Amino acid sequence: MAYKLFAYWSAPKPEDVDAFEEYYASTHVPRAAAVPNLTDIITTRTADGFEGGETPHYRVAEMVFDSKEAMDESAGSDAWAEMRQCSGDIIERFGVSLTVEMGEVETGTPTAS
């Protein structure tokens, strides 16, 4: 069963958006993508909350692994350490916060009504 890590980023200050986006795309995402055992990475810049509400997150990244064990093995790698350091650099440089959650992926088939 696949295992995902979700990284929820808060918004940078309006004057920092361009610099944040450039650094995130050119530096952070490539470092995250280099983590061993990663099968997929999905990054989203949120724009709309549900039914017109506010969105609590500015960016969401999903890192997909084949299993929790595969992710745990990756967590000991140099690439993982570089990604974590880069996350710390982003937090310090742009004054944003990062929340991370993980869990097994469950899939189902939508039912027609």
Phi and psi in radians as a Rosetta constraint file:
Dihedral C 1 N 2 CA 2 C 2 CIRCULARHARMONIC -1.122 0.35
Dihedral N 2 CA 2 C 2 N 3 CIRCULARHARMONIC 2.734 0.35
Dihedral C 2 N 3 CA 3 C 3 CIRCULARHARMONIC -2.308 0.35
Dihedral N 3 CA 3 C 3 N 4 CIRCULARHARMONIC 2.351 0.35
Dihedral C 3 N 4 CA 4 C 4 CIRCULARHARMONIC -2.117 0.35
Dihedral N 4 CA 4 C 4 N 5 CIRCULARHARMONIC 2.505 0.35
Dihedral C 4 N 5 CA 5 C 5 CIRCULARHARMONIC -1.879 0.35
Dihedral N 5 CA 5 C 5 N 6 CIRCULARHARMONIC 2.246 0.35
Dihedral C 5 N 6 CA 6 C 6 CIRCULARHARMONIC -1.914 0.35
Dihedral N 6 CA 6 C 6 N 7 CIRCULARHARMONIC 2.252 0.35
Dihedral C 6 N 7 CA 7 C 7 CIRCULARHARMONIC -2.032 0.35
Dihedral N 7 CA 7 C 7 N 8 CIRCULARHARMONIC 2.057 0.35
Dihedral C 7 N 8 CA 8 C 8 CIRCULARHARMONIC -1.873 0.35
Dihedral N 8 CA 8 C 8 N 9 CIRCULARHARMONIC 2.044 0.35
Dihedral C 8 N 9 CA 9 C 9 CIRCULARHARMONIC -1.780 0.35
Dihedral N 9 CA 9 C 9 N 10 CIRCULARHARMONIC 2.413 0.35
Dihedral C 9 N 10 CA 10 C 10 CIRCULARHARMONIC -1.417 0.35
Dihedral N 10 CA 10 C 10 N 11 CIRCULARHARMONIC 2.911 0.35
Dihedral C 10 N 11 CA 11 C 11 CIRCULARHARMONIC -1.334 0.35
Dihedral N 11 CA 11 C 11 N 12 CIRCULARHARMONIC 2.439 0.35
Dihedral C 11 N 12 CA 12 C 12 CIRCULARHARMONIC -1.302 0.35
Dihedral N 12 CA 12 C 12 N 13 CIRCULARHARMONIC 2.927 0.35
Dihedral C 12 N 13 CA 13 C 13 CIRCULARHARMONIC -1.058 0.35
Dihedral N 13 CA 13 C 13 N 14 CIRCULARHARMONIC 2.578 0.35
Dihedral C 13 N 14 CA 14 C 14 CIRCULARHARMONIC -0.889 0.35
Dihedral N 14 CA 14 C 14 N 15 CIRCULARHARMONIC -0.672 0.35
Dihedral C 14 N 15 CA 15 C 15 CIRCULARHARMONIC -1.265 0.35
Dihedral N 15 CA 15 C 15 N 16 CIRCULARHARMONIC -0.220 0.35
Dihedral C 15 N 16 CA 16 C 16 CIRCULARHARMONIC -1.787 0.35
Dihedral N 16 CA 16 C 16 N 17 CIRCULARHARMONIC -0.040 0.35
Dihedral C 16 N 17 CA 17 C 17 CIRCULARHARMONIC -0.994 0.35
Dihedral N 17 CA 17 C 17 N 18 CIRCULARHARMONIC -0.863 0.35
Dihedral C 17 N 18 CA 18 C 18 CIRCULARHARMONIC -1.079 0.35
Dihedral N 18 CA 18 C 18 N 19 CIRCULARHARMONIC -0.776 0.35
Dihedral C 18 N 19 CA 19 C 19 CIRCULARHARMONIC -1.166 0.35
Dihedral N 19 CA 19 C 19 N 20 CIRCULARHARMONIC -0.704 0.35
Dihedral C 19 N 20 CA 20 C 20 CIRCULARHARMONIC -1.060 0.35
Dihedral N 20 CA 20 C 20 N 21 CIRCULARHARMONIC -0.869 0.35
Dihedral C 20 N 21 CA 21 C 21 CIRCULARHARMONIC -1.071 0.35
Dihedral N 21 CA 21 C 21 N 22 CIRCULARHARMONIC -0.713 0.35
Dihedral C 21 N 22 CA 22 C 22 CIRCULARHARMONIC -1.130 0.35
Dihedral N 22 CA 22 C 22 N 23 CIRCULARHARMONIC -0.801 0.35
Dihedral C 22 N 23 CA 23 C 23 CIRCULARHARMONIC -1.176 0.35
Dihedral N 23 CA 23 C 23 N 24 CIRCULARHARMONIC -0.744 0.35
Dihedral C 23 N 24 CA 24 C 24 CIRCULARHARMONIC -1.043 0.35
Dihedral N 24 CA 24 C 24 N 25 CIRCULARHARMONIC -0.823 0.35
Dihedral C 24 N 25 CA 25 C 25 CIRCULARHARMONIC -1.278 0.35
Dihedral N 25 CA 25 C 25 N 26 CIRCULARHARMONIC -0.704 0.35
Dihedral C 25 N 26 CA 26 C 26 CIRCULARHARMONIC -1.574 0.35
Dihedral N 26 CA 26 C 26 N 27 CIRCULARHARMONIC -0.368 0.35
Dihedral C 26 N 27 CA 27 C 27 CIRCULARHARMONIC -2.095 0.35
Dihedral N 27 CA 27 C 27 N 28 CIRCULARHARMONIC -0.966 0.35
Dihedral C 27 N 28 CA 28 C 28 CIRCULARHARMONIC -1.235 0.35
Dihedral N 28 CA 28 C 28 N 29 CIRCULARHARMONIC -0.846 0.35
Dihedral C 28 N 29 CA 29 C 29 CIRCULARHARMONIC -1.075 0.35
Dihedral N 29 CA 29 C 29 N 30 CIRCULARHARMONIC -0.766 0.35
Dihedral C 29 N 30 CA 30 C 30 CIRCULARHARMONIC -1.053 0.35
Dihedral N 30 CA 30 C 30 N 31 CIRCULARHARMONIC -0.622 0.35
Dihedral C 30 N 31 CA 31 C 31 CIRCULARHARMONIC -1.179 0.35
Dihedral N 31 CA 31 C 31 N 32 CIRCULARHARMONIC -0.723 0.35
Dihedral C 31 N 32 CA 32 C 32 CIRCULARHARMONIC -1.131 0.35
Dihedral N 32 CA 32 C 32 N 33 CIRCULARHARMONIC -0.715 0.35
Dihedral C 32 N 33 CA 33 C 33 CIRCULARHARMONIC -1.156 0.35
Dihedral N 33 CA 33 C 33 N 34 CIRCULARHARMONIC -0.350 0.35
Dihedral C 33 N 34 CA 34 C 34 CIRCULARHARMONIC -1.463 0.35
Dihedral N 34 CA 34 C 34 N 35 CIRCULARHARMONIC -0.091 0.35
Dihedral C 34 N 35 CA 35 C 35 CIRCULARHARMONIC -1.114 0.35
Dihedral N 35 CA 35 C 35 N 36 CIRCULARHARMONIC 2.310 0.35
Dihedral C 35 N 36 CA 36 C 36 CIRCULARHARMONIC -1.126 0.35
Dihedral N 36 CA 36 C 36 N 37 CIRCULARHARMONIC 2.669 0.35
Dihedral C 36 N 37 CA 37 C 37 CIRCULARHARMONIC 1.255 0.35
Dihedral N 37 CA 37 C 37 N 38 CIRCULARHARMONIC 0.024 0.35
Dihedral C 37 N 38 CA 38 C 38 CIRCULARHARMONIC -1.255 0.35
Dihedral N 38 CA 38 C 38 N 39 CIRCULARHARMONIC 2.240 0.35
Dihedral C 38 N 39 CA 39 C 39 CIRCULARHARMONIC -1.750 0.35
Dihedral N 39 CA 39 C 39 N 40 CIRCULARHARMONIC -0.372 0.35
Dihedral C 39 N 40 CA 40 C 40 CIRCULARHARMONIC -2.859 0.35
Dihedral N 40 CA 40 C 40 N 41 CIRCULARHARMONIC 2.652 0.35
Dihedral C 40 N 41 CA 41 C 41 CIRCULARHARMONIC -2.384 0.35
Dihedral N 41 CA 41 C 41 N 42 CIRCULARHARMONIC 2.287 0.35
Dihedral C 41 N 42 CA 42 C 42 CIRCULARHARMONIC -2.186 0.35
Dihedral N 42 CA 42 C 42 N 43 CIRCULARHARMONIC 2.187 0.35
Dihedral C 42 N 43 CA 43 C 43 CIRCULARHARMONIC -2.084 0.35
Dihedral N 43 CA 43 C 43 N 44 CIRCULARHARMONIC 2.414 0.35
Dihedral C 43 N 44 CA 44 C 44 CIRCULARHARMONIC -2.333 0.35
Dihedral N 44 CA 44 C 44 N 45 CIRCULARHARMONIC 2.271 0.35
Dihedral C 44 N 45 CA 45 C 45 CIRCULARHARMONIC -1.672 0.35
Dihedral N 45 CA 45 C 45 N 46 CIRCULARHARMONIC 1.920 0.35
Dihedral C 45 N 46 CA 46 C 46 CIRCULARHARMONIC -1.232 0.35
Dihedral N 46 CA 46 C 46 N 47 CIRCULARHARMONIC 2.584 0.35
Dihedral C 46 N 47 CA 47 C 47 CIRCULARHARMONIC -2.283 0.35
Dihedral N 47 CA 47 C 47 N 48 CIRCULARHARMONIC -0.545 0.35
Dihedral C 47 N 48 CA 48 C 48 CIRCULARHARMONIC -2.301 0.35
Dihedral N 48 CA 48 C 48 N 49 CIRCULARHARMONIC 2.341 0.35
Dihedral C 48 N 49 CA 49 C 49 CIRCULARHARMONIC -1.473 0.35
Dihedral N 49 CA 49 C 49 N 50 CIRCULARHARMONIC 2.898 0.35
Dihedral C 49 N 50 CA 50 C 50 CIRCULARHARMONIC -1.096 0.35
Dihedral N 50 CA 50 C 50 N 51 CIRCULARHARMONIC 2.288 0.35
Dihedral C 50 N 51 CA 51 C 51 CIRCULARHARMONIC 0.895 0.35
Dihedral N 51 CA 51 C 51 N 52 CIRCULARHARMONIC 0.705 0.35
Dihedral C 51 N 52 CA 52 C 52 CIRCULARHARMONIC 1.480 0.35
Dihedral N 52 CA 52 C 52 N 53 CIRCULARHARMONIC 0.024 0.35
Dihedral C 52 N 53 CA 53 C 53 CIRCULARHARMONIC -1.337 0.35
Dihedral N 53 CA 53 C 53 N 54 CIRCULARHARMONIC 3.038 0.35
Dihedral C 53 N 54 CA 54 C 54 CIRCULARHARMONIC -1.293 0.35
Dihedral N 54 CA 54 C 54 N 55 CIRCULARHARMONIC 2.636 0.35
Dihedral C 54 N 55 CA 55 C 55 CIRCULARHARMONIC -1.723 0.35
Dihedral N 55 CA 55 C 55 N 56 CIRCULARHARMONIC 2.310 0.35
Dihedral C 55 N 56 CA 56 C 56 CIRCULARHARMONIC -1.356 0.35
Dihedral N 56 CA 56 C 56 N 57 CIRCULARHARMONIC -0.151 0.35
Dihedral C 56 N 57 CA 57 C 57 CIRCULARHARMONIC -2.190 0.35
Dihedral N 57 CA 57 C 57 N 58 CIRCULARHARMONIC 2.563 0.35
Dihedral C 57 N 58 CA 58 C 58 CIRCULARHARMONIC -1.557 0.35
Dihedral N 58 CA 58 C 58 N 59 CIRCULARHARMONIC -0.751 0.35
Dihedral C 58 N 59 CA 59 C 59 CIRCULARHARMONIC -2.397 0.35
Dihedral N 59 CA 59 C 59 N 60 CIRCULARHARMONIC 2.569 0.35
Dihedral C 59 N 60 CA 60 C 60 CIRCULARHARMONIC -2.293 0.35
Dihedral N 60 CA 60 C 60 N 61 CIRCULARHARMONIC 2.266 0.35
Dihedral C 60 N 61 CA 61 C 61 CIRCULARHARMONIC -2.036 0.35
Dihedral N 61 CA 61 C 61 N 62 CIRCULARHARMONIC 2.433 0.35
Dihedral C 61 N 62 CA 62 C 62 CIRCULARHARMONIC -2.098 0.35
Dihedral N 62 CA 62 C 62 N 63 CIRCULARHARMONIC 2.136 0.35
Dihedral C 62 N 63 CA 63 C 63 CIRCULARHARMONIC -1.917 0.35
Dihedral N 63 CA 63 C 63 N 64 CIRCULARHARMONIC 2.148 0.35
Dihedral C 63 N 64 CA 64 C 64 CIRCULARHARMONIC -1.898 0.35
Dihedral N 64 CA 64 C 64 N 65 CIRCULARHARMONIC 2.325 0.35
Dihedral C 64 N 65 CA 65 C 65 CIRCULARHARMONIC -2.207 0.35
Dihedral N 65 CA 65 C 65 N 66 CIRCULARHARMONIC 2.804 0.35
Dihedral C 65 N 66 CA 66 C 66 CIRCULARHARMONIC -1.162 0.35
Dihedral N 66 CA 66 C 66 N 67 CIRCULARHARMONIC -0.512 0.35
Dihedral C 66 N 67 CA 67 C 67 CIRCULARHARMONIC -2.816 0.35
Dihedral N 67 CA 67 C 67 N 68 CIRCULARHARMONIC 2.933 0.35
Dihedral C 67 N 68 CA 68 C 68 CIRCULARHARMONIC -1.083 0.35
Dihedral N 68 CA 68 C 68 N 69 CIRCULARHARMONIC -0.668 0.35
Dihedral C 68 N 69 CA 69 C 69 CIRCULARHARMONIC -1.095 0.35
Dihedral N 69 CA 69 C 69 N 70 CIRCULARHARMONIC -0.679 0.35
Dihedral C 69 N 70 CA 70 C 70 CIRCULARHARMONIC -1.122 0.35
Dihedral N 70 CA 70 C 70 N 71 CIRCULARHARMONIC -0.716 0.35
Dihedral C 70 N 71 CA 71 C 71 CIRCULARHARMONIC -1.171 0.35
Dihedral N 71 CA 71 C 71 N 72 CIRCULARHARMONIC -0.763 0.35
Dihedral C 71 N 72 CA 72 C 72 CIRCULARHARMONIC -1.033 0.35
Dihedral N 72 CA 72 C 72 N 73 CIRCULARHARMONIC -0.693 0.35
Dihedral C 72 N 73 CA 73 C 73 CIRCULARHARMONIC -1.100 0.35
Dihedral N 73 CA 73 C 73 N 74 CIRCULARHARMONIC -0.721 0.35
Dihedral C 73 N 74 CA 74 C 74 CIRCULARHARMONIC -1.101 0.35
Dihedral N 74 CA 74 C 74 N 75 CIRCULARHARMONIC -0.610 0.35
Dihedral C 74 N 75 CA 75 C 75 CIRCULARHARMONIC -1.070 0.35
Dihedral N 75 CA 75 C 75 N 76 CIRCULARHARMONIC -0.323 0.35
Dihedral C 75 N 76 CA 76 C 76 CIRCULARHARMONIC -1.601 0.35
Dihedral N 76 CA 76 C 76 N 77 CIRCULARHARMONIC 0.048 0.35
Dihedral C 76 N 77 CA 77 C 77 CIRCULARHARMONIC -1.519 0.35
Dihedral N 77 CA 77 C 77 N 78 CIRCULARHARMONIC 2.798 0.35
Dihedral C 77 N 78 CA 78 C 78 CIRCULARHARMONIC -1.105 0.35
Dihedral N 78 CA 78 C 78 N 79 CIRCULARHARMONIC -0.651 0.35
Dihedral C 78 N 79 CA 79 C 79 CIRCULARHARMONIC -1.115 0.35
Dihedral N 79 CA 79 C 79 N 80 CIRCULARHARMONIC -0.670 0.35
Dihedral C 79 N 80 CA 80 C 80 CIRCULARHARMONIC -1.112 0.35
Dihedral N 80 CA 80 C 80 N 81 CIRCULARHARMONIC -0.777 0.35
Dihedral C 80 N 81 CA 81 C 81 CIRCULARHARMONIC -1.058 0.35
Dihedral N 81 CA 81 C 81 N 82 CIRCULARHARMONIC -0.694 0.35
Dihedral C 81 N 82 CA 82 C 82 CIRCULARHARMONIC -1.152 0.35
Dihedral N 82 CA 82 C 82 N 83 CIRCULARHARMONIC -0.696 0.35
Dihedral C 82 N 83 CA 83 C 83 CIRCULARHARMONIC -1.114 0.35
Dihedral N 83 CA 83 C 83 N 84 CIRCULARHARMONIC -0.762 0.35
Dihedral C 83 N 84 CA 84 C 84 CIRCULARHARMONIC -1.104 0.35
Dihedral N 84 CA 84 C 84 N 85 CIRCULARHARMONIC -0.741 0.35
Dihedral C 84 N 85 CA 85 C 85 CIRCULARHARMONIC -1.092 0.35
Dihedral N 85 CA 85 C 85 N 86 CIRCULARHARMONIC -0.728 0.35
Dihedral C 85 N 86 CA 86 C 86 CIRCULARHARMONIC -1.080 0.35
Dihedral N 86 CA 86 C 86 N 87 CIRCULARHARMONIC -0.707 0.35
Dihedral C 86 N 87 CA 87 C 87 CIRCULARHARMONIC -1.035 0.35
Dihedral N 87 CA 87 C 87 N 88 CIRCULARHARMONIC -0.776 0.35
Dihedral C 87 N 88 CA 88 C 88 CIRCULARHARMONIC -1.075 0.35
Dihedral N 88 CA 88 C 88 N 89 CIRCULARHARMONIC -0.689 0.35
Dihedral C 88 N 89 CA 89 C 89 CIRCULARHARMONIC -1.091 0.35
Dihedral N 89 CA 89 C 89 N 90 CIRCULARHARMONIC -0.722 0.35
Dihedral C 89 N 90 CA 90 C 90 CIRCULARHARMONIC -1.118 0.35
Dihedral N 90 CA 90 C 90 N 91 CIRCULARHARMONIC -0.790 0.35
Dihedral C 90 N 91 CA 91 C 91 CIRCULARHARMONIC -1.042 0.35
Dihedral N 91 CA 91 C 91 N 92 CIRCULARHARMONIC -0.804 0.35
Dihedral C 91 N 92 CA 92 C 92 CIRCULARHARMONIC -1.196 0.35
Dihedral N 92 CA 92 C 92 N 93 CIRCULARHARMONIC -0.799 0.35
Dihedral C 92 N 93 CA 93 C 93 CIRCULARHARMONIC -1.202 0.35
Dihedral N 93 CA 93 C 93 N 94 CIRCULARHARMONIC -0.708 0.35
Dihedral C 93 N 94 CA 94 C 94 CIRCULARHARMONIC -1.884 0.35
Dihedral N 94 CA 94 C 94 N 95 CIRCULARHARMONIC -0.045 0.35
Dihedral C 94 N 95 CA 95 C 95 CIRCULARHARMONIC 1.146 0.35
Dihedral N 95 CA 95 C 95 N 96 CIRCULARHARMONIC 0.534 0.35
Dihedral C 95 N 96 CA 96 C 96 CIRCULARHARMONIC -1.719 0.35
Dihedral N 96 CA 96 C 96 N 97 CIRCULARHARMONIC 2.961 0.35
Dihedral C 96 N 97 CA 97 C 97 CIRCULARHARMONIC -2.022 0.35
Dihedral N 97 CA 97 C 97 N 98 CIRCULARHARMONIC 2.790 0.35
Dihedral C 97 N 98 CA 98 C 98 CIRCULARHARMONIC -2.345 0.35
Dihedral N 98 CA 98 C 98 N 99 CIRCULARHARMONIC 2.233 0.35
Dihedral C 98 N 99 CA 99 C 99 CIRCULARHARMONIC -2.058 0.35
Dihedral N 99 CA 99 C 99 N 100 CIRCULARHARMONIC 2.333 0.35
Dihedral C 99 N 100 CA 100 C 100 CIRCULARHARMONIC -2.147 0.35
Dihedral N 100 CA 100 C 100 N 101 CIRCULARHARMONIC 2.328 0.35
Dihedral C 100 N 101 CA 101 C 101 CIRCULARHARMONIC -2.341 0.35
Dihedral N 101 CA 101 C 101 N 102 CIRCULARHARMONIC 2.707 0.35
Dihedral C 101 N 102 CA 102 C 102 CIRCULARHARMONIC -2.451 0.35
Dihedral N 102 CA 102 C 102 N 103 CIRCULARHARMONIC 2.697 0.35
Dihedral C 102 N 103 CA 103 C 103 CIRCULARHARMONIC -3.108 0.35
Dihedral N 103 CA 103 C 103 N 104 CIRCULARHARMONIC 2.916 0.35
Dihedral C 103 N 104 CA 104 C 104 CIRCULARHARMONIC -1.292 0.35
Dihedral N 104 CA 104 C 104 N 105 CIRCULARHARMONIC 2.502 0.35
Dihedral C 104 N 105 CA 105 C 105 CIRCULARHARMONIC -1.479 0.35
Dihedral N 105 CA 105 C 105 N 106 CIRCULARHARMONIC 2.241 0.35
Dihedral C 105 N 106 CA 106 C 106 CIRCULARHARMONIC -2.020 0.35
Dihedral N 106 CA 106 C 106 N 107 CIRCULARHARMONIC 2.320 0.35
Dihedral C 106 N 107 CA 107 C 107 CIRCULARHARMONIC -2.077 0.35
Dihedral N 107 CA 107 C 107 N 108 CIRCULARHARMONIC 2.685 0.35
Dihedral C 107 N 108 CA 108 C 108 CIRCULARHARMONIC -2.662 0.35
Dihedral N 108 CA 108 C 108 N 109 CIRCULARHARMONIC 2.974 0.35
Dihedral C 108 N 109 CA 109 C 109 CIRCULARHARMONIC -1.818 0.35
Dihedral N 109 CA 109 C 109 N 110 CIRCULARHARMONIC 2.202 0.35
Dihedral C 109 N 110 CA 110 C 110 CIRCULARHARMONIC -1.074 0.35
Dihedral N 110 CA 110 C 110 N 111 CIRCULARHARMONIC 2.557 0.35
Dihedral C 110 N 111 CA 111 C 111 CIRCULARHARMONIC -1.731 0.35
Dihedral N 111 CA 111 C 111 N 112 CIRCULARHARMONIC 2.483 0.35
Dihedral C 111 N 112 CA 112 C 112 CIRCULARHARMONIC -1.411 0.35
Dihedral N 112 CA 112 C 112 N 113 CIRCULARHARMONIC 2.524 0.35
